[in-house]
Amino acid sequence: MKRKAYEIVVDQIIKTIENNPSLQWKNPWSNGFPRNFVSKKPYRGFNFLVLTYIALLREYKHPYWLTFKQTKDLGGAVKKGEKGTHIVFWKWLEIENEEGEIEKKIPFLRYYTVFNISQTTLKPPSTFQFTQKELNRIAIRNASRIVKNAKSKPQIKSSAKTYYDGASDVVHITPVFYTETEIEWWASLFHEMIHSTGTHKRLNRKSFYDYDKNEYSRAFEEMVAEIGANMLLALCGFKHEEFIKTQGAGYVNSWVRNFPQKKKAIILAATQAQKAVDFIVGNTALITAEDIINEKEKIAA
């Protein structure tokens, strides 16, 4: 029996994490999301999760990915012995009735294989060397922009503990000097802001309202919040080295272990996280390391 596309891709990431329990969650690139080298579009949702973990495991330093055909069309080749990474593609197919009217829409999902540019003979884009201080400065500016411009955002108050209070719609956050690094502070804030998108006046997420009803909903909502927080950190350009923990056990191992239907749950959680990120970011214009690079190249020319 032919396996479903999502099963092939999810099996890949589950195997990666289960075989590498000490693998730390971090953004390995200083210029945001993994993206397609040709279109320059960032990969979203579950594909963001897959490509980030594979990059961590294989220690790729560049965020660019291509298909075999794209590599060939650019005059390059995949290096001998390199293995590709499966990601998913889906869209809605319109089904027409006998009168030619659209009767229903069904999701169409398939997987395809991409390679990091490091796995090919193509040359990555030239880059200027940034100090960690410079990268953090760019990332913090982006994070501040996101919080300032977020639509329908909760009130944010300094507090002795960090948590989101849905009843009062307030994110309580400890002062930045209570955390080991400023990045951890932003990670905590983003985590709670993702939770806040679950309210009825925002995205009305079921796992948010069922948080205290059962273990599954609690774990799922925490997974959404953690994936979403890491998406926001990557979008800002943070290059964080510490594993960002959720409440209780480490995030990655907990969701791999606790979900009976883990394959569907992972894709769904990543999808919900992406919706939350899109809601928070809106049309906020962010600075990327590439913007700085392009500006320096213009000045140099």
N, C-alpha and C positions, 0 to 999 in steps of 0.2 A: 504494500500500500504506500502511495506517495505521501511523503511527509509534508506538512503544511509549512509555508515559508517562515512564519514566525517561530515555529518549533526549531527549525534549523539554526536560525540566528540566535534565539534565546539559549539553546543548548550550548552554543559557543561561548557565550558570556558566563553562564552558570559554571561550565567546566573550568573556565579561566579563573574564576573567583574561588571555587571549591578546591582547585589544585594549588592555589596560591593564597592561603588564608591570611598571610601576613602582608599581602599587597595593600599599600596605603592609597587612600583616595586623595588625589591632588590634581591640579591642573598642570600638565607638563609643558604647556606652551605659554609664552608671555603675551601672545596677541589674540587671546580669546578662543572662540569655538574652533573645533576641527572643521575644515571646510573643503569644498571641492576645488581643486587647483585650477580647473578650466573656468567654471562659472563664478568662482570665488564666493558662492553662497555657503553659509554655515549649515552643517548638519544639525537637525533638530530632534527633540524628543528622545526616543529610544536610541536612534543612531548616534546621538551625542554621547550617550552612556556607553554604548558598545565601543566606539572609536577611542574614547578616553581611556577605558580600561585596557584595551589592546595596546595603546601607545605607552601606558605605564609599564605593562608587562614586558614589552619589547624595547622600551627606552627610546622611542622615536622622539626627535627634538623638533620636528617640523609638523605643523597642523594640516598640511595639505595631503589630499587623497585623490586618486584617480582610478577609473576603470582601466581594464587592459586595453580597450579600444582607444580611450582618450590618450593613454601613454603612447600607443603606436601612432596615432594621428599627429602627435607632437614630435615625432621622429625619435622617440625613445623606446626603451624595452624594459620589461620586468627582469630583474637580475635572476640568474639561474638559482633555483632552489628556494626562492621566496614564496611564501604562502599568503594568499589574499585573506581579507576579512569580509565576512558576510554582513550586509546591512539590509534593511527592508525599505520597500517602496510601496506606497498604497495610494489609491484614489477611489472615488465613487464612480461606479458604472451605472449608467441609466438604462433601465430595461423598459422597452416599449411594448405596448399591447398590439393587437391586430389592427387597430385604427391608427397606429403610429404615434399614439400619445404615451408620454412617460408614465409608466405604471408604478414603478418603484426604483429605488436606488440601492445597490448592494456594494459593500466594500470589496475592492480587489487588492489583494496583497501578494507581493512576490519578493524574492530576495535577489540581490546581485552582489558581485564581488568587487571590492576596491583594494587598492594598494597604497600604502603611504609613499610619498615621493622619495623617501629614503630607500625604498625597495626597488627603485627604478634607476635608469641611467640618466634621468633628467636632472638638471641642476636646480636646486631650490632658489627662490628669489634672494637676491643679495640683501643683507640686513646689516644695520649698524648695531654695535654692541651697546646694550643698555645696562646700566648698573641696576641692582635690585632696588635701590632707593628711587631711581627714576621710574622704574616699572610700577612700584607701589604708589608713587605720586600720581601717575596716570590712572591707576586703578581706583584710588581713593576719590579722585575727581569724578570718575564715572559713577562710582557708588553713591556719592553725594547727589549727583544729578538725578539718579534713578529714584532715590528716596524723596527728594524735593519735588520731582515732577510726577510721582506716582498718582494715578487718579483714584479717587475713592479710597484713600489710604487711612489706616487706623491712626489714632493718636499715639505718639511715641513718648514714653516717660522714662526718666532715669529711676532705677529701682535697685533694691538689694538682691533681687532675683530676676532671671530672664524667663519670660513666658508671655503667651498671648491670652488675654482675658476677653473671650467672645462676648460676654454679657455687656461689658462697658466699651468694647471695641478699642482696647488699648494694648499696645505692645509695651511690656515692661522690659527694660534692658539695663544690665549692670553697667556702670561707668567703664570706659575703655581701659582705664589703668588697672582694672581688676583682672583683665585677661593677659595672657603671656605675650600675645602679639596683637597688633591692630587688625590683622586679617581675621583672626578668630572672632573678634568683636563684630566685624561685618558679617561673618558667616552666621553668627547667632542671630543678628538682627534680620538677615534675609530669611533664615529658617522660620522665624516667627511671623514675618510678613507673608510668607507663602501660606502659613496656616490661616492668616487673616483673610485670604482670598476665598476661603471655604464658606463664608457667611452667605446668607440668602440674598443680601443686597449686592453681592459680588458674583462669585461663580456657583454658589449654592452646591457645594461638593458633599456628597452623601457621607463619605468617610469622616468628614469634619463633624457632622452632626451625630454620627454613630460612634464617635471616638471612645466614649465611656461605656458603650453597650456590649462590645465584644473585642476580643484580642485581635481578631483579623482587621477590623476597622482601624483600631489604634495603630497597628503595625503598618497598615497601608497608608494612613494619613502621615505617619512619620516618614515613610519612604518618599511620599510625594514632597514633603517639606524639605527633606535632605537633598533629594535630586534637584529640586528647584533652587535651593540655596547654592548648590554647586554650579548650576547653570548660570546663575546670576554672578557668582564669583568669576567664572570663566568669561562671561560676557564683559565684565568690567576690566578684565585683564590681570587679575590677581594670579600670582604663581605661588600657591600655598603648598607647603611641604608637610604640614601636619594632617593627620587623619581627623576629619571633622566628625565628632561623635554625636549621635542622637541620644535621647534619654535611654538609660539602661545599657544594654549590650551594644557592641560596635554595630553600626548600621549595616554594613555589607553582609556580614555573616548572619545577622538576625533575619534579614528578609530572605536570604537564600534558604535558611533553615525553617522558617515559620509558615511559609505559604504552601498549602496543599496543591493549589493550581498555580505554581510559581511562574510558569511561562507566560500565561495571559496576564497575571498580576503585574509582572515587571513592565510589560509593554504599556499596560493601562496606567500604571503609576507614572511612567515617564511621559506619557501623553498628557495626563492631568497636570504634571509639573510644568510642562511646556506651556499649557494654557494659563497657568498661574503666572509664569514669568512674562508671557506676552501681555497679560492684564496689568502687571505692575510696571513694566517698562514702557508700554504704549509707544508713543512716537518720540521718546527721548533720544536725542542725538548723542552718541557716545564717541569718545576719542579712542582710537586704536594705535598700537605701536606702529602699524603700517602708515597711519596718517602722519606720524612724526617722521618716519623714514622718508615718505614721499616729500614732505616739507624740506627735510635736510637735503634730499637729492636735488630739489629745485634750487635751493640756495647754492649748493655746490656747483650746479650747472651755470 
